Amino acid sequence: MDDKELYFWRGPLPETQALPPDAAPEPWGETRVVGKPVTRVDAYDRVSGSAIYPSDVILPDMLHAAVLTCPHAHALVKKVDTAGAEKMPGVRAVLKDGMPGTNVPWFQGRGGFSSRLFDPHCRYEGDEVAVVAADTIYQAWDAVRAIDVEYEVLPHAVTVEDAMKPDAPGLRDGGNVPPAAKPYERGNVAEGFKAADVVLEQTYTTPCELHNPMELHGCVAKWDGPRLTVWESTQGVYAVQSGVANALKLPLANVRAIGPYMGGGFGSKLETGKYSVMAALLARKTGRPVRLFYTREQVCRSMGNRPANTISLKVGAKRDGTLVALESRAVGTGGAYAEDGTGGVDYLIRELYTCPNVRCENSSALTNAGPQRAFRAPGHPQGAWALESLMDALAARLGMDPVELRLKNVPAASQTRNGVPYSTTGLADCLREGATAFGWAEARGRRPAPSHIKRGVGVAAGMWQGGAGGPPSTAIVKLFPDGSANLNMGASDIGCGTKTWGAQIVAEELHVGLDRISVEHADTGTTQFATPSGGSKTVPTESPAIRSAALDVKRQLLSMAAEQLKVPAADLDLRGGEIVSKADPAKKLGVGQVQAFGRRGVLVGVGYRGPNPQGKATNPFGAQFAEVEVDTKTGEIRVLRFLSAHDSGRVLNEKMFRNQVNGGVTMGIGFGLTEERVMDRQLGKLLTANLHDYKMPTALDAPADKTVIAIDPHDTFCNTGAKGLGEPATIPTAPAIANAVFHATGLRVTDAPMSPARVLRAMAALKPAPAGRKGEE
Amino acid sequence: MDDKELYFWRGPLPETQALPPDAAPEPWGETRVVGKPVTRVDAYDRVSGSAIYPSDVILPDMLHAAVLTCPHAHALVKKVDTAGAEKMPGVRAVLKDGMPGTNVPWFQGRGGFSSRLFDPHCRYEGDEVAVVAADTIYQAWDAVRAIDVEYEVLPHAVTVEDAMKPDAPGLRDGGNVPPAAKPYERGNVAEGFKAADVVLEQTYTTPCELHNPMELHGCVAKWDGPRLTVWESTQGVYAVQSGVANALKLPLANVRAIGPYMGGGFGSKLETGKYSVMAALLARKTGRPVRLFYTREQVCRSMGNRPANTISLKVGAKRDGTLVALESRAVGTGGAYAEDGTGGVDYLIRELYTCPNVRCENSSALTNAGPQRAFRAPGHPQGAWALESLMDALAARLGMDPVELRLKNVPAASQTRNGVPYSTTGLADCLREGATAFGWAEARGRRPAPSHIKRGVGVAAGMWQGGAGGPPSTAIVKLFPDGSANLNMGASDIGCGTKTWGAQIVAEELHVGLDRISVEHADTGTTQFATPSGGSKTVPTESPAIRSAALDVKRQLLSMAAEQLKVPAADLDLRGGEIVSKADPAKKLGVGQVQAFGRRGVLVGVGYRGPNPQGKATNPFGAQFAEVEVDTKTGEIRVLRFLSAHDSGRVLNEKMFRNQVNGGVTMGIGFGLTEERVMDRQLGKLLTANLHDYKMPTALDAPADKTVIAIDPHDTFCNTGAKGLGEPATIPTAPAIANAVFHATGLRVTDAPMSPARVLRAMAALKPAPAGRKGEE
């Protein structure tokens, strides 16, 4: 199964008698540790610098590698002359197409087609041409510059429009436009629009975003005889293991991927990079460890992006707000190699509200630009930008409160996905409780003093198609005779606090302090299986396995203690390192006194993720409220106040829940206000390949006043009751801000990001509207 | 439970209903991988230098530590002035007695009494007084030399005789002589000797040996907040974990001990060293990692030794050779701190032969010398030196063949231990098959040409009281979807090939090539529980757990495949990555096609060591045959030819079996011919504190002609049928050589090592004996 399947795991787990479903006890009632706002268990390591990230790994005799990439948007490599480079000081190995070992087929980009490791057909500015390993990184770069390449430059197309032209340069045989997928359809949209009292239609555009994780993409590779170890900055060590093993035809057991700390990914590090294979080949050739990290510019060009989308959306509603028809047409490009540039874009349009007649059509084209990769809620922020902007316009047209319009279309009890009921739906509560806490009604009615700085409030809702867990997961908990414990799991902690809530679950079940729990994770050599951390599925996938493992070890301990104390195991409880009889508290044993340790030394509990609930769908939901200030002279937008209300099931750590939401909101602010990959259409080159030209929001752009509310509808789909959070947090942010901008100014900005220039342009085109508080559509 | 209990694990495992005994399948019949002479799986890593031993660990910002030790055999520390040292360049921390954190009670030496970390009462030349951490090791040593210590020098005693004198300087309150243990007694020796036709009596002495492992003792310690990681050259990471955690009052989960490679131990690295605690304290004080390895001289002084023993042995026999009485008196010293200087010395005397009347008495005294530690077969080589020399003398006196005399006293079927039958006894077969293969009868009858260089042959037998497994063990086997596998176990590979035979067992059960198996071990953070590797119990303790883990994962795989193929699981077999129906070979599935992987990603099997067989004792046995050349002019002895016949149950790897035996024999040659710790009685100082003065045998001292025979009596005491080997191999070596020297020269050397000087001295005292082939006692 490839990374895509692991990331978007949908199907039910195979049912079997041979492996009976694991005990899935009821979710907790009152908890002692779980849910509490405890500090991260690795906080000290991270802030003290003692945490070793893959880019910190320095091995004896390690070589440094640098990659030569194609400077053209589209070219054929005719000749690569490395003779000069190979003679340069410190250079130990050079690899290029056609050299032994380099003929590795490579799957680049999701939904894409294969290239070679060094493909002579370069399809974007950034395709890899050669790689050098040298004693120092400076020597490696000097040698890269000394490589002489003869290119035949081809015409290029970096926009969907250019790529779809009949005479567009072909990125592959069969053309740039993949066969269109069947449009999604339910009901009959034509009939729906006929029955509508109001029909609105608008075209929205969203920017191409670059992930820009703090740590660059790369790895260190080292061979010990036939065994390869790769320290990689990745969201999933098992994905790296299988990717590298497949490419180099190695047994899985002989590839050890290690990445306990990693500096962010947001979806761009779900896949194995060509760099891992290059580093491994260079290390094998030289007999020395090799470090290969891409530069910031190379990461911006090659390591994925969120496709830009153009979404034409049409909505039909009854006078009372009831939706009767939704129709969308989305266009996008996944760049080179990645066929699908619209994945996930229509999900909210189909699923967020109950609407009998829906039709969604998507089309993509390949372009001579960096291939897309999964990016925090693939497609969803784009879809939300269109849907939630248009819902706001509909409310204005109908003269309804935007919260009321949404509640009207969310059933009070539960939503369904194509008729399958959700295990729980907290969307209505997110909207209601969020509005109350935000002071929505009061804020909407407020009449500020006249000024060129306008204030307004907006709301948007969202859901995420993943976040329900599902892929397999194994966790092991070791209990030491002094009652302290070790958690062993494969999942990467990509910054969300995976280690911490994992330790909290163990602490809860074994009634032991967090300071007595150690965690080992993200190492295919020593830790258990996990799919990559992403898709907001890490919590709902790993947490039930961790809880099961802790309960397994507790069961062993208590059943042994029961025999020693001559009481039923059900009568025993584990309390602060002691096993105590509930009936007769005088009957007790210290953990270390249990003879199990004489038989085992250390007790080992194994836990797996249990099966999904039959006949139920699961999703996390959320609603966000923004208050903004718009400077109508400069076009600048400031987010003053933000409230996020999320149904992600049970919260495992209140503090990390808030942090996670606020991080997602900040990313949503980037999507809505500042971030945009800019390509030069004529040259086909990336103009925003660094953090100066590509504007990421900073702490100064985040709202000072932030509130996070958790709606826990007591989901029981897994034994911890937790649903995903990472992606939901970023989905409704940008339209909530855009709707607040409309409320403030009467200006409806349909193109994200809402940069000052774009706001001023739109403002100039705007007809003056009375008081700026009534609809203008 | 302390290290001693773990090492000499005797008691039965606690019985319980709660943890049912693991399935203990029958030992293998024919095997495909197990037993075969495959090359070590880590051979490349070891010879290429890519293996990282603890002394290779270099961490960023690491400090280097050096220890100041007491230069006197016995002294009170009155004052330690570190002011000058602390001001020296690069010095980051100095610790001495009385400073915060240093008041750590310490258990030093087996069977000993506690000292403090820096004890002001220094009881031997080598007791630790202070420690310095500096930027470089040179700066650390300069600072150690700058520490000003005021000692009150006390009288000392480094020999048992001196220590037992009424006015001997006391090492502790209560005197130097611990209360005598009750002598071992069975039958009535006085009656036995009365009934004997022949009685012989002789006093034997054996040298104090130093372990001298290739890698020195030490560790690197690093803190991450409250968690401590120790990379230590150790035989048991879990022993280090518990030792350090106890000393520093840390939860076990917060101490991670790592030591996958280590350069030899032979018993001296079963315990946690003071160095680990010092390194941890220095690292905590400075906030930097600290490397602390003792020097060769410090290791020779402080890191243990095999006590020198004086053994008076008396044997009574019938004319036909039947033993009727054995009586021994052994004296020894464990040095400072270690009370017992005779542990294990009488075991062979009590157990090797069936003799109705036996009495053994041991006594020890504390001396001002380095404390003893377990040393490859504690006590047994000493006991064998006495018993097997005297048996040879008895054979000569009776005019019997020495092999025949031994066979006479070993029952043909099985021995018993105090009436409890052994699961199997291969001793008679070792003697018989060894004699045949050696050409014993022919070699004994050979009459070489007259020369000052004499040739002769000798035999000796042995057994080892451990080697039966027993302590708890857990192993985990992970099966990847491509059929490759990972073995996870806690045991250290102390040079015996633990990783390799572990991988062979997995390869056997999962029918997969050794090149598709990786092994992780010896890390309390990531691998399973194991007791220290030692006592020849590693194979019989770990191998059944590994086999059980492999069978557990296979069971899961086959039961799932059975469901898919709709056949009973018992009908299925795993063959080269495929699951095949025995009844219908057309029915098959690739490992990766089994849906179990969809549910689990990676299959995990857990195995434990099963219980010992009820009502049975287990021991490994052996017999060795030597052919030597004695230069009667120089006193030099050369071992020309050596045959070892060992019953260690099933052989897991034929090549490593041979290597292990030959290594043990070489160590036995050192014991018999060259090694001896020499103390200056007047100064109380060690004179042989380096490899120039302390003579270890080299490859040139090992016999060129070496044969190893395995006697496998098909033991079923555990599911792999394997008994221990490491220690048995070294037990009979020295007396086999001594007996060959007697056969060659008629000279009976009773003091080991048989150095040229000692041989010449004995030769000078020898009355000429006719042809040197008849007994002289």
Interface residues (C-beta under 8 A of the other chain):
Chain A: M1 L13 P14 T16 Q17 A18 L19 A43 Y44 D45 S48 S50 A51 I58 P60 K222 W223 D224 G225 P226 R227 Y238 A245 P251 L252 A253 N254 R256 P471 P472 S473 T474 I476 K478 F480 P481 D482 G483 S484 A485 N486 N488 D515 R516 I517 S518 E520 D523 G525 T526 T527 Q528 F529 A530 T531 Q556 S559 M560 A562 E563 A569 Q595 A596 F597 G598 R599 R600 G601 V602 V604 V606 Y608
Chain B: M1 L13 P14 T16 Q17 A18 L19 A43 Y44 D45 S48 S50 A51 I58 P60 K222 W223 D224 G225 P226 R227 Y238 A245 P251 L252 A253 N254 R256 P471 P472 S473 T474 I476 K478 F480 P481 D482 G483 S484 A485 N486 N488 D515 R516 I517 S518 E520 D523 G525 T526 T527 Q528 F529 A530 T531 Q556 S559 M560 A562 E563 A569 Q595 A596 F597 G598 R599 R600 G601 V602 V604 V606 Y608
